[in-house]
Amino acid sequence: GQQLNQSPQSMFIQEGEDVSMNCTSSSIFNTWLWYKQDPGEGPVLLIALYKAGELTSNGRLTAQFGITRKDSFLNISASIPSDVGIYFCAGQEYGNKLVFGAGTILRVKS
Amino acid sequence: NAGVTQTPKFQVLKTGQSMTLQCAQDMNHNSMYWYRQDPGMGLRLIYYSASEGTTDKGEVPNGYNVSRLNKREFSLRLESAAPSQTSVYFCASSEGGSSGNTIYFGEGSWLTVV
C-alpha cells in the first residue's frame, strides 16, 4: 500500500521559534490534509489542501501542496506552549481513503 | 455539536473475549471509517463504509468485523481479542462521494487486551 514519510519524527523547540515539518509520498494524492492530535483526543483537522501548488494559512499555520502532488509541508510560526502535540499529514485518494504519516511529536520549551 | 461519538472510551479485555466498539455521527455523513493508532505508525485504516449498506476492508482488517447499522452508526467488533489488538481506535466520518471531503474523527477508544 501507499506510504507517507513524515519528518522529523519529533521536535523539541524553544517557544517563539518557527517549526517546519513535511511529508513525502511515492504516489500522487489528490488532497493533502494536516491534523493535530492533543493527548487523549482524536485528530483535529488543521488545514486541507486541494490543488497542486496551493499555499494555505490558518492563523500561525501555513501548509503547501507540492507541485509534484507527492509532498506537502506544514510551518508553524512563533510557536507557543499549546502547540505541543502530534501532527499528522494525510494524503487522500479518490474514494476518501486517507493514508497517514507516522506523525511528528512537537514539544515546546517555554 | 456532538460530531463523531464513540464508546466506550476505555476498555480492558482478556485474550479471547469479544467486544463491540460503537460509533455514531450526527453530521449526516455518507462515509464512515475505523482506524487504529499505534506508536510510531500513525493511523491505519481497518474498515470503511463508503455509504449505508456497504463496507470494505482497509489496510489492517484481520481480526475485526464491522456493521453499518444505518447512516449514523458504524460498529467495530473484535470476535476474539488478542494482545496485538491493544491500541487506540478512532471512528471517523466524511461526506463521501468524491475526493476532497474532510474526515472528522471521534475522541478515541483505548483498548487493552491482556
gemmi code that builds the backbone of each chain (N, CA, C; Angstrom):
import gemmi

chains = {
    "A": [
        ("GLY", (0.810, -1.201, 0.000), (0.000, 0.000, 0.000), (0.845, 1.254, 0.000)),
        ("GLN", (0.184, 2.362, -0.184), (0.912, 3.621, -0.211), (1.442, 3.948, 1.178)),
        ("GLN", (2.570, 4.634, 1.197), (3.137, 5.043, 2.453), (3.556, 6.498, 2.380)),
        ("LEU", (3.440, 7.147, 3.512), (3.896, 8.514, 3.627), (5.077, 8.558, 4.569)),
        ("ASN", (6.096, 9.309, 4.179), (7.249, 9.519, 5.039), (7.135, 10.915, 5.635)),
        ("GLN", (6.968, 10.954, 6.944), (6.800, 12.225, 7.624), (8.042, 12.498, 8.456)),
        ("SER", (8.544, 13.726, 8.363), (9.728, 14.080, 9.149), (9.651, 15.522, 9.622)),
        ("PRO", (10.285, 15.809, 10.755), (11.007, 14.864, 11.606), (10.039, 14.038, 12.456)),
        ("GLN", (10.554, 13.027, 13.114), (9.718, 12.210, 13.993), (9.332, 12.978, 15.243)),
        ("SER", (10.256, 13.799, 15.738), (9.948, 14.611, 16.908), (10.794, 15.873, 16.877)),
        ("MET", (10.296, 16.882, 17.584), (10.981, 18.157, 17.643), (10.834, 18.718, 19.047)),
        ("PHE", (11.892, 19.338, 19.518), (11.865, 19.985, 20.827), (12.411, 21.383, 20.604)),
        ("ILE", (11.528, 22.363, 20.615), (11.959, 23.688, 20.205), (11.654, 24.708, 21.295)),
        ("GLN", (12.287, 25.854, 21.133), (12.095, 26.956, 22.072), (10.822, 27.718, 21.702)),
        ("GLU", (10.105, 28.147, 22.713), (8.909, 28.953, 22.461), (9.292, 30.176, 21.632)),
        ("GLY", (8.481, 30.472, 20.632), (8.750, 31.622, 19.775), (9.436, 31.259, 18.467)),
        ("GLU", (9.990, 30.049, 18.422), (10.657, 29.617, 17.198), (9.646, 29.188, 16.150)),
        ("ASP", (10.093, 29.194, 14.892), (9.270, 28.655, 13.816), (9.545, 27.161, 13.675)),
        ("VAL", (8.531, 26.442, 13.228), (8.605, 24.985, 13.104), (8.268, 24.599, 11.682)),
        ("SER", (8.971, 23.615, 11.171), (8.664, 23.120, 9.827), (8.698, 21.602, 9.819)),
        ("MET", (7.705, 20.985, 9.200), (7.670, 19.539, 9.050), (7.117, 19.218, 7.663)),
        ("ASN", (7.435, 18.022, 7.164), (6.989, 17.712, 5.818), (6.660, 16.241, 5.653)),
        ("CYS", (5.973, 15.976, 4.574), (5.601, 14.613, 4.216), (5.885, 14.385, 2.755)),
        ("THR", (6.397, 13.211, 2.443), (6.616, 12.836, 1.052), (6.005, 11.472, 0.790)),
        ("SER", (5.636, 11.268, -0.453), (4.996, 10.017, -0.842), (5.576, 9.543, -2.159)),
        ("SER", (5.529, 8.269, -2.374), (5.955, 7.724, -3.661), (4.807, 7.800, -4.671)),
        ("SER", (3.616, 8.109, -4.197), (2.441, 8.165, -5.056), (1.825, 9.553, -5.036)),
        ("ILE", (1.006, 9.804, -6.000), (0.312, 11.088, -6.123), (-0.975, 11.055, -5.311)),
        ("PHE", (-1.248, 12.135, -4.593), (-2.509, 12.290, -3.884), (-3.302, 13.448, -4.472)),
        ("ASN", (-4.598, 13.384, -4.291), (-5.472, 14.451, -4.770), (-5.697, 15.528, -3.731)),
        ("THR", (-5.512, 15.154, -2.483), (-5.709, 16.072, -1.377), (-4.660, 15.784, -0.322)),
        ("TRP", (-4.151, 16.852, 0.290), (-3.278, 16.696, 1.448), (-3.970, 17.349, 2.641)),
        ("LEU", (-3.903, 16.666, 3.765), (-4.513, 17.171, 4.993), (-3.480, 17.168, 6.102)),
        ("TRP", (-3.590, 18.140, 6.981), (-2.752, 18.181, 8.169), (-3.642, 18.191, 9.397)),
        ("TYR", (-3.365, 17.250, 10.321), (-4.123, 17.108, 11.552), (-3.219, 17.316, 12.755)),
        ("LYS", (-3.832, 17.755, 13.849), (-3.133, 17.812, 15.134), (-3.892, 16.958, 16.139)),
        ("GLN", (-3.139, 16.218, 16.934), (-3.736, 15.401, 17.970), (-3.186, 15.792, 19.329)),
        ("ASP", (-4.073, 16.220, 20.202), (-3.691, 16.501, 21.585), (-3.775, 15.214, 22.390)),
        ("PRO", (-3.035, 15.127, 23.485), (-3.054, 13.906, 24.301), (-4.465, 13.508, 24.711)),
        ("GLY", (-4.827, 12.244, 24.486), (-6.132, 11.747, 24.891), (-7.291, 12.166, 24.009)),
        ("GLU", (-6.973, 12.759, 22.867), (-8.034, 13.233, 21.974), (-7.861, 12.632, 20.589)),
        ("GLY", (-8.889, 12.822, 19.759), (-8.776, 12.403, 18.377), (-8.125, 13.490, 17.535)),
        ("PRO", (-7.637, 13.140, 16.344), (-7.029, 14.144, 15.464), (-8.041, 15.201, 15.045)),
        ("VAL", (-7.575, 16.429, 14.971), (-8.413, 17.546, 14.552), (-7.797, 18.165, 13.314)),
        ("LEU", (-8.604, 18.414, 12.302), (-8.098, 18.959, 11.060), (-7.597, 20.383, 11.238)),
        ("LEU", (-6.384, 20.640, 10.733), (-5.802, 21.985, 10.774), (-5.960, 22.680, 9.431)),
        ("ILE", (-5.503, 22.009, 8.391), (-5.503, 22.602, 7.052), (-5.755, 21.502, 6.034)),
        ("ALA", (-6.535, 21.836, 5.008), (-6.783, 20.940, 3.881), (-6.316, 21.619, 2.605)),
        ("LEU", (-5.629, 20.864, 1.755), (-5.077, 21.375, 0.505), (-5.620, 20.551, -0.648)),
        ("TYR", (-6.143, 21.221, -1.674), (-6.855, 20.506, -2.727), (-6.216, 20.628, -4.110)),
        ("LYS", (-5.249, 21.558, -4.261), (-4.659, 21.765, -5.584), (-3.146, 21.782, -5.482)),
        ("ALA", (-2.489, 21.192, -6.464), (-1.034, 21.227, -6.515), (-0.560, 22.670, -6.534)),
        ("GLY", (0.435, 22.961, -5.683), (0.967, 24.311, -5.591), (0.229, 25.203, -4.608)),
        ("GLU", (-0.912, 24.754, -4.119), (-1.712, 25.575, -3.206), (-0.965, 25.859, -1.914)),
        ("LEU", (-1.039, 27.109, -1.493), (-0.462, 27.536, -0.224), (-1.593, 28.085, 0.621)),
        ("THR", (-1.813, 27.511, 1.792), (-2.959, 27.899, 2.625), (-2.500, 28.184, 4.049)),
        ("SER", (-3.066, 29.232, 4.634), (-2.738, 29.597, 6.006), (-3.953, 29.499, 6.904)),
        ("ASN", (-3.684, 29.194, 8.160), (-4.710, 29.151, 9.203), (-4.064, 29.709, 10.466)),
        ("GLY", (-4.176, 31.008, 10.652), (-3.513, 31.642, 11.789), (-2.008, 31.579, 11.616)),
        ("ARG", (-1.341, 30.966, 12.599), (0.116, 30.856, 12.532), (0.582, 29.643, 11.723)),
        ("LEU", (-0.345, 28.919, 11.185), (-0.018, 27.727, 10.409), (-0.088, 28.014, 8.916)),
        ("THR", (0.891, 27.490, 8.190), (0.896, 27.588, 6.739), (1.263, 26.231, 6.177)),
        ("ALA", (0.522, 25.785, 5.188), (0.803, 24.498, 4.565), (0.781, 24.648, 3.057)),
        ("GLN", (1.563, 23.816, 2.383), (1.607, 23.842, 0.926), (1.461, 22.446, 0.345)),
        ("PHE", (0.762, 22.371, -0.756), (0.573, 21.164, -1.544), (1.646, 21.186, -2.620)),
        ("GLY", (2.562, 20.230, -2.600), (3.679, 20.243, -3.532), (3.253, 20.156, -4.987)),
        ("ILE", (4.052, 20.764, -5.842), (3.764, 20.808, -7.275), (3.672, 19.405, -7.868)),
        ("THR", (4.506, 18.516, -7.390), (4.504, 17.145, -7.911), (3.330, 16.323, -7.384)),
        ("ARG", (2.604, 16.861, -6.408), (1.485, 16.186, -5.728), (1.935, 15.012, -4.885)),
        ("LYS", (3.243, 14.937, -4.649), (3.786, 13.852, -3.848), (4.326, 14.327, -2.507)),
        ("ASP", (4.159, 15.609, -2.207), (4.675, 16.088, -0.932), (3.894, 17.298, -0.434)),
        ("SER", (4.066, 17.560, 0.851), (3.426, 18.704, 1.482), (4.241, 19.097, 2.699)),
        ("PHE", (4.202, 20.380, 3.029), (4.860, 20.803, 4.266), (3.916, 21.641, 5.109)),
        ("LEU", (4.231, 21.681, 6.405), (3.476, 22.497, 7.354), (4.471, 23.345, 8.132)),
        ("ASN", (4.207, 24.639, 8.198), (5.011, 25.543, 9.006), (4.160, 26.127, 10.121)),
        ("ILE", (4.744, 26.231, 11.296), (4.112, 26.906, 12.422), (5.029, 28.059, 12.813)),
        ("SER", (4.497, 29.251, 12.796), (5.324, 30.405, 13.134), (5.138, 30.766, 14.604)),
        ("ALA", (6.217, 31.272, 15.198), (6.198, 31.777, 16.575), (5.502, 30.795, 17.520)),
        ("SER", (6.069, 29.606, 17.675), (5.420, 28.548, 18.447), (5.141, 28.973, 19.889)),
        ("ILE", (4.054, 28.431, 20.427), (3.626, 28.679, 21.802), (3.412, 27.331, 22.495)),
        ("PRO", (3.351, 27.308, 23.824), (3.234, 26.025, 24.535), (2.051, 25.167, 24.100)),
        ("SER", (0.952, 25.777, 23.731), (-0.224, 24.982, 23.339), (-0.078, 24.334, 21.965)),
        ("ASP", (1.030, 24.585, 21.296), (1.279, 23.906, 20.018), (1.742, 22.468, 20.221)),
        ("VAL", (2.062, 22.095, 21.450), (2.530, 20.728, 21.692), (1.476, 19.722, 21.271)),
        ("GLY", (1.937, 18.592, 20.780), (1.034, 17.545, 20.341), (1.683, 16.760, 19.219)),
        ("ILE", (0.880, 15.943, 18.593), (1.355, 15.160, 17.457), (0.688, 15.698, 16.200)),
        ("TYR", (1.485, 15.968, 15.196), (0.989, 16.478, 13.932), (1.078, 15.354, 12.892)),
        ("PHE", (-0.036, 15.137, 12.224), (-0.090, 14.104, 11.197), (-0.374, 14.725, 9.846)),
        ("CYS", (0.356, 14.266, 8.835), (-0.048, 14.554, 7.475), (-0.884, 13.372, 6.989)),
        ("ALA", (-1.713, 13.627, 6.019), (-2.516, 12.561, 5.422), (-2.749, 12.886, 3.961)),
        ("GLY", (-2.573, 11.881, 3.126), (-2.877, 12.019, 1.713), (-4.193, 11.324, 1.429)),
        ("GLN", (-4.995, 11.956, 0.629), (-6.324, 11.413, 0.366), (-6.437, 10.962, -1.081)),
        ("GLU", (-6.849, 9.699, -1.221), (-7.065, 9.137, -2.541), (-8.511, 9.364, -2.954)),
        ("TYR", (-8.807, 9.073, -4.206), (-10.210, 9.052, -4.616), (-10.958, 8.030, -3.772)),
        ("GLY", (-12.176, 8.335, -3.431), (-12.960, 7.465, -2.572), (-12.774, 7.764, -1.110)),
        ("ASN", (-12.017, 8.820, -0.796), (-11.866, 9.330, 0.556), (-10.987, 8.524, 1.478)),
        ("LYS", (-10.327, 7.497, 1.019), (-9.429, 6.793, 1.914), (-8.203, 7.661, 2.191)),
        ("LEU", (-7.883, 7.758, 3.465), (-6.717, 8.529, 3.878), (-5.542, 7.609, 4.168)),
        ("VAL", (-4.355, 8.073, 3.798), (-3.123, 7.407, 4.202), (-2.387, 8.385, 5.101)),
        ("PHE", (-2.016, 7.935, 6.301), (-1.421, 8.816, 7.282), (0.083, 8.641, 7.367)),
        ("GLY", (0.768, 9.749, 7.659), (2.154, 9.660, 8.068), (2.222, 9.184, 9.512)),
        ("ALA", (3.429, 8.867, 9.972), (3.604, 8.326, 11.325), (3.513, 9.399, 12.403)),
        ("GLY", (3.533, 10.662, 12.001), (3.366, 11.733, 12.967), (4.661, 12.414, 13.350)),
        ("THR", (4.564, 13.681, 13.694), (5.672, 14.463, 14.244), (5.263, 14.916, 15.636)),
        ("ILE", (6.052, 14.522, 16.637), (5.762, 14.921, 18.017), (6.442, 16.255, 18.273)),
        ("LEU", (5.640, 17.229, 18.641), (6.178, 18.567, 18.882), (6.145, 18.873, 20.372)),
        ("ARG", (7.291, 19.230, 20.897), (7.398, 19.654, 22.294), (7.984, 21.054, 22.282)),
        ("VAL", (7.380, 21.937, 23.037), (7.814, 23.323, 23.076), (8.331, 23.648, 24.462)),
        ("LYS", (9.513, 24.184, 24.523), (10.129, 24.566, 25.782), (9.824, 26.032, 26.030)),
        ("SER", (9.146, 26.302, 27.122), (8.758, 27.695, 27.406), (9.877, 28.446, 28.110)),
    ],
    "B": [
        ("ASN", (-22.265, 20.782, 19.147), (-22.312, 19.712, 18.153), (-21.537, 18.502, 18.636)),
        ("ALA", (-22.197, 17.316, 18.597), (-21.525, 16.118, 19.072), (-20.500, 15.646, 18.051)),
        ("GLY", (-20.818, 15.720, 16.752), (-19.871, 15.268, 15.738), (-19.838, 13.756, 15.671)),
        ("VAL", (-18.680, 13.171, 15.948), (-18.499, 11.725, 15.945), (-18.338, 11.271, 17.394)),
        ("THR", (-19.201, 10.389, 17.820), (-19.189, 9.899, 19.195), (-18.913, 8.407, 19.208)),
        ("GLN", (-17.944, 7.991, 19.989), (-17.624, 6.575, 20.070), (-17.558, 6.117, 21.508)),
        ("THR", (-17.974, 4.882, 21.727), (-17.971, 4.291, 23.068), (-17.544, 2.832, 22.991)),
        ("PRO", (-16.892, 2.284, 24.054), (-16.504, 3.016, 25.265), (-15.227, 3.808, 25.057)),
        ("LYS", (-14.877, 4.650, 25.990), (-13.636, 5.424, 25.943), (-12.448, 4.548, 26.340)),
        ("PHE", (-12.664, 3.699, 27.314), (-11.610, 2.794, 27.780), (-12.192, 1.406, 27.988)),
        ("GLN", (-11.391, 0.377, 27.687), (-11.840, -1.000, 27.876), (-10.638, -1.908, 28.049)),
        ("VAL", (-10.728, -2.799, 29.004), (-9.711, -3.839, 29.187), (-10.382, -5.178, 28.919)),
        ("LEU", (-9.796, -5.972, 28.057), (-10.323, -7.280, 27.707), (-9.309, -8.364, 28.014)),
        ("LYS", (-9.805, -9.553, 28.281), (-8.919, -10.705, 28.371), (-8.811, -11.318, 26.969)),
        ("THR", (-7.681, -11.934, 26.711), (-7.482, -12.618, 25.437), (-8.626, -13.599, 25.182)),
        ("GLY", (-9.189, -13.518, 23.995), (-10.270, -14.407, 23.627), (-11.667, -13.825, 23.828)),
        ("GLN", (-11.764, -12.763, 24.614), (-13.069, -12.139, 24.807), (-13.467, -11.368, 23.545)),
        ("SER", (-14.758, -11.108, 23.455), (-15.252, -10.323, 22.327), (-15.821, -9.006, 22.830)),
        ("MET", (-15.847, -8.037, 21.954), (-16.469, -6.765, 22.290), (-16.763, -5.984, 21.017)),
        ("THR", (-17.659, -5.019, 21.157), (-18.025, -4.160, 20.044), (-17.808, -2.707, 20.419)),
        ("LEU", (-17.107, -1.996, 19.553), (-16.964, -0.549, 19.697), (-18.075, 0.105, 18.886)),
        ("GLN", (-18.748, 1.033, 19.529), (-19.869, 1.705, 18.882), (-19.450, 3.082, 18.398)),
        ("CYS", (-20.009, 3.514, 17.280), (-19.719, 4.834, 16.738), (-20.974, 5.397, 16.105)),
        ("ALA", (-21.212, 6.671, 16.356), (-22.348, 7.352, 15.741), (-21.928, 8.763, 15.361)),
        ("GLN", (-22.448, 9.234, 14.226), (-22.177, 10.603, 13.792), (-23.502, 11.304, 13.507)),
        ("ASP", (-23.500, 12.597, 13.810), (-24.737, 13.368, 13.656), (-24.607, 14.425, 12.565)),
        ("MET", (-23.690, 14.215, 11.621), (-23.432, 15.192, 10.570), (-24.036, 14.776, 9.225)),
        ("ASN", (-24.836, 13.711, 9.237), (-25.476, 13.202, 8.019), (-24.441, 12.812, 6.953)),
        ("HIS", (-23.294, 12.319, 7.424), (-22.244, 11.908, 6.505), (-22.542, 10.554, 5.891)),
        ("ASN", (-22.084, 10.386, 4.651), (-22.280, 9.110, 3.977), (-21.213, 8.084, 4.344)),
        ("SER", (-19.993, 8.535, 4.515), (-18.871, 7.609, 4.701), (-18.417, 7.576, 6.152)),
        ("MET", (-18.084, 6.374, 6.605), (-17.569, 6.202, 7.971), (-16.385, 5.248, 7.952)),
        ("TYR", (-15.531, 5.386, 8.962), (-14.255, 4.681, 8.966), (-13.914, 4.220, 10.375)),
        ("TRP", (-13.102, 3.172, 10.458), (-12.458, 2.783, 11.707), (-10.953, 2.710, 11.473)),
        ("TYR", (-10.210, 3.424, 12.330), (-8.754, 3.413, 12.306), (-8.236, 2.888, 13.634)),
        ("ARG", (-7.013, 2.380, 13.598), (-6.301, 2.113, 14.840), (-5.001, 2.898, 14.823)),
        ("GLN", (-4.595, 3.321, 16.010), (-3.376, 4.116, 16.139), (-2.422, 3.416, 17.081)),
        ("ASP", (-1.238, 3.158, 16.590), (-0.185, 2.529, 17.393), (1.044, 3.423, 17.362)),
        ("PRO", (1.837, 3.424, 18.416), (3.001, 4.320, 18.494), (3.905, 4.193, 17.281)),
        ("GLY", (4.248, 5.341, 16.696), (5.185, 5.363, 15.585), (4.625, 4.869, 14.266)),
        ("MET", (3.310, 4.575, 14.223), (2.751, 4.019, 12.986), (1.604, 4.849, 12.439)),
        ("GLY", (1.343, 5.988, 13.021), (0.250, 6.799, 12.519), (-1.082, 6.103, 12.695)),
        ("LEU", (-2.014, 6.428, 11.835), (-3.338, 5.820, 11.871), (-3.485, 4.886, 10.677)),
        ("ARG", (-3.939, 3.697, 10.949), (-4.114, 2.711, 9.889), (-5.586, 2.334, 9.767)),
        ("LEU", (-6.059, 2.289, 8.543), (-7.466, 2.039, 8.276), (-7.794, 0.562, 8.448)),
        ("ILE", (-8.793, 0.274, 9.260), (-9.215, -1.113, 9.495), (-10.312, -1.489, 8.503)),
        ("TYR", (-11.397, -0.760, 8.538), (-12.531, -0.939, 7.638), (-13.137, 0.433, 7.366)),
        ("TYR", (-13.839, 0.526, 6.263), (-14.590, 1.729, 5.997), (-15.905, 1.376, 5.309)),
        ("SER", (-16.800, 2.352, 5.357), (-18.104, 2.198, 4.727), (-18.346, 3.451, 3.901)),
        ("ALA", (-18.287, 3.306, 2.598), (-18.429, 4.466, 1.725), (-19.850, 5.020, 1.756)),
        ("SER", (-20.807, 4.150, 2.007), (-22.192, 4.587, 2.102), (-22.975, 3.530, 2.871)),
        ("GLU", (-24.149, 3.900, 3.299), (-25.002, 2.976, 4.045), (-25.199, 1.699, 3.245)),
        ("GLY", (-24.974, 0.567, 3.906), (-25.173, -0.712, 3.242), (-23.926, -1.297, 2.619)),
        ("THR", (-22.821, -0.563, 2.635), (-21.573, -1.082, 2.067), (-20.456, -1.005, 3.092)),
        ("THR", (-19.582, -2.005, 3.081), (-18.368, -1.982, 3.898), (-17.222, -2.571, 3.096)),
        ("ASP", (-16.020, -2.082, 3.358), (-14.842, -2.573, 2.646), (-13.660, -2.646, 3.592)),
        ("LYS", (-12.755, -3.569, 3.288), (-11.568, -3.721, 4.112), (-10.597, -2.592, 3.846)),
        ("GLY", (-9.902, -2.227, 4.919), (-8.839, -1.259, 4.799), (-7.497, -1.945, 4.809)),
        ("GLU", (-6.548, -1.298, 5.440), (-5.165, -1.792, 5.441), (-4.960, -2.959, 6.404)),
        ("VAL", (-5.661, -2.953, 7.554), (-5.431, -3.968, 8.588), (-6.738, -4.562, 9.103)),
        ("PRO", (-7.487, -5.287, 8.280), (-8.814, -5.767, 8.682), (-8.843, -7.068, 9.484)),
        ("ASN", (-7.739, -7.801, 9.511), (-7.761, -9.128, 10.135), (-8.074, -9.050, 11.616)),
        ("GLY", (-9.027, -9.882, 12.050), (-9.413, -9.932, 13.455), (-10.575, -9.012, 13.798)),
        ("TYR", (-11.097, -8.321, 12.785), (-12.174, -7.356, 13.017), (-13.338, -7.628, 12.071)),
        ("ASN", (-14.522, -7.230, 12.525), (-15.696, -7.176, 11.669), (-16.408, -5.853, 11.916)),
        ("VAL", (-17.157, -5.408, 10.918), (-17.870, -4.149, 11.064), (-19.319, -4.324, 10.623)),
        ("SER", (-20.135, -3.394, 11.104), (-21.532, -3.338, 10.686), (-21.936, -1.881, 10.513)),
        ("ARG", (-22.439, -1.575, 9.319), (-23.004, -0.230, 9.115), (-24.493, -0.368, 9.391)),
        ("LEU", (-24.867, -0.081, 10.605), (-26.214, -0.353, 11.080), (-27.245, 0.525, 10.377)),
        ("ASN", (-26.879, 1.755, 10.148), (-27.709, 2.726, 9.441), (-26.765, 3.852, 9.041)),
        ("LYS", (-27.310, 4.940, 8.544), (-26.424, 6.009, 8.074), (-25.613, 6.609, 9.221)),
        ("ARG", (-26.155, 6.605, 10.408), (-25.496, 7.253, 11.542), (-24.459, 6.384, 12.223)),
        ("GLU", (-24.647, 5.074, 12.204), (-23.882, 4.210, 13.096), (-23.008, 3.203, 12.347)),
        ("PHE", (-21.806, 3.007, 12.883), (-20.837, 2.089, 12.280), (-20.074, 1.436, 13.422)),
        ("SER", (-20.280, 0.144, 13.627), (-19.678, -0.523, 14.777), (-18.520, -1.409, 14.339)),
        ("LEU", (-17.584, -1.592, 15.253), (-16.399, -2.426, 15.033), (-16.405, -3.538, 16.067)),
        ("ARG", (-16.287, -4.777, 15.630), (-16.358, -5.905, 16.553), (-15.055, -6.702, 16.536)),
        ("LEU", (-14.596, -7.018, 17.719), (-13.478, -7.936, 17.896), (-14.078, -9.241, 18.398)),
        ("GLU", (-14.023, -10.274, 17.604), (-14.660, -11.542, 17.967), (-13.865, -12.312, 19.021)),
        ("SER", (-12.557, -12.280, 18.908), (-11.696, -12.997, 19.841), (-10.438, -12.161, 20.030)),
        ("ALA", (-10.492, -11.300, 21.032), (-9.439, -10.296, 21.192), (-8.059, -10.927, 21.425)),
        ("ALA", (-7.058, -10.289, 20.847), (-5.665, -10.722, 21.017), (-4.838, -9.546, 21.521)),
        ("PRO", (-3.751, -9.820, 22.235), (-2.910, -8.713, 22.734), (-2.450, -7.770, 21.624)),
        ("SER", (-2.281, -8.278, 20.404), (-1.863, -7.420, 19.287), (-2.928, -6.383, 18.921)),
        ("GLN", (-4.122, -6.550, 19.441), (-5.183, -5.592, 19.171), (-5.263, -4.497, 20.240)),
        ("THR", (-4.331, -4.520, 21.157), (-4.199, -3.408, 22.085), (-3.824, -2.174, 21.292)),
        ("SER", (-4.653, -1.145, 21.371), (-4.443, 0.014, 20.519), (-5.447, 1.093, 20.899)),
        ("VAL", (-5.318, 2.213, 20.229), (-6.340, 3.249, 20.326), (-7.124, 3.222, 19.017)),
        ("TYR", (-8.430, 3.161, 19.132), (-9.294, 3.040, 17.960), (-10.055, 4.339, 17.746)),
        ("PHE", (-10.040, 4.783, 16.501), (-10.746, 6.017, 16.151), (-11.780, 5.730, 15.077)),
        ("CYS", (-12.970, 6.229, 15.325), (-14.009, 6.239, 14.321), (-13.978, 7.606, 13.636)),
        ("ALA", (-14.335, 7.645, 12.372), (-14.332, 8.901, 11.639), (-15.439, 8.893, 10.602)),
        ("SER", (-15.777, 10.069, 10.120), (-16.818, 10.157, 9.088), (-16.503, 11.292, 8.129)),
        ("SER", (-17.086, 11.209, 6.941), (-16.950, 12.272, 5.956), (-18.180, 12.268, 5.051)),
        ("GLU", (-18.343, 13.347, 4.305), (-19.493, 13.426, 3.411), (-19.440, 12.339, 2.359)),
        ("GLY", (-18.231, 12.034, 1.867), (-18.074, 10.995, 0.861), (-18.473, 11.459, -0.520)),
        ("GLY", (-18.378, 10.555, -1.475), (-18.865, 10.835, -2.819), (-17.789, 11.273, -3.783)),
        ("SER", (-16.798, 12.023, -3.328), (-15.732, 12.464, -4.223), (-14.527, 12.825, -3.379)),
        ("SER", (-13.421, 13.074, -4.007), (-12.218, 13.404, -3.243), (-12.337, 14.809, -2.678)),
        ("GLY", (-11.569, 15.060, -1.682), (-11.527, 16.395, -1.109), (-12.498, 16.621, 0.019)),
        ("ASN", (-13.185, 15.583, 0.498), (-14.095, 15.752, 1.628), (-13.356, 15.549, 2.938)),
        ("THR", (-13.557, 16.476, 3.851), (-12.869, 16.419, 5.134), (-13.363, 15.246, 5.968)),
        ("ILE", (-12.445, 14.572, 6.617), (-12.767, 13.475, 7.517), (-12.670, 13.971, 8.953)),
        ("TYR", (-13.700, 13.697, 9.733), (-13.768, 14.125, 11.128), (-13.653, 12.909, 12.029)),
        ("PHE", (-12.868, 13.061, 13.095), (-12.585, 11.942, 13.988), (-13.328, 12.060, 15.306)),
        ("GLY", (-13.634, 10.899, 15.894), (-14.088, 10.835, 17.265), (-12.926, 10.993, 18.213)),
        ("GLU", (-13.196, 10.879, 19.505), (-12.173, 11.135, 20.509), (-11.328, 9.911, 20.828)),
        ("GLY", (-11.679, 8.767, 20.321), (-10.854, 7.580, 20.502), (-11.355, 6.634, 21.572)),
        ("SER", (-11.028, 5.367, 21.390), (-11.326, 4.327, 22.385), (-10.033, 3.588, 22.679)),
        ("TRP", (-9.648, 3.617, 23.963), (-8.396, 2.967, 24.368), (-8.696, 1.527, 24.772)),
        ("LEU", (-8.163, 0.586, 24.033), (-8.436, -0.828, 24.284), (-7.153, -1.540, 24.675)),
        ("THR", (-7.218, -2.245, 25.789), (-6.083, -3.060, 26.234), (-6.540, -4.506, 26.311)),
        ("VAL", (-5.776, -5.388, 25.684), (-6.069, -6.818, 25.732), (-4.949, -7.495, 26.514)),
        ("VAL", (-5.342, -8.143, 27.601), (-4.329, -8.755, 28.470), (-4.373, -10.274, 28.372)),
    ],
}
model = gemmi.Model(1)
for chain_id, residues in chains.items():
    chain = gemmi.Chain(chain_id)
    for i, (resn, *xyz) in enumerate(residues, 1):
        res = gemmi.Residue()
        res.name, res.seqid = resn, gemmi.SeqId(i, " ")
        for name, pos in zip(("N", "CA", "C"), xyz):
            atom = gemmi.Atom()
            atom.name, atom.element = name, gemmi.Element(name[0])
            atom.pos, atom.b_iso = gemmi.Position(*pos), 0.0
            res.add_atom(atom)
        chain.add_residue(res)
    model.add_chain(chain)
structure = gemmi.Structure()
structure.add_model(model)
structure.setup_entities()
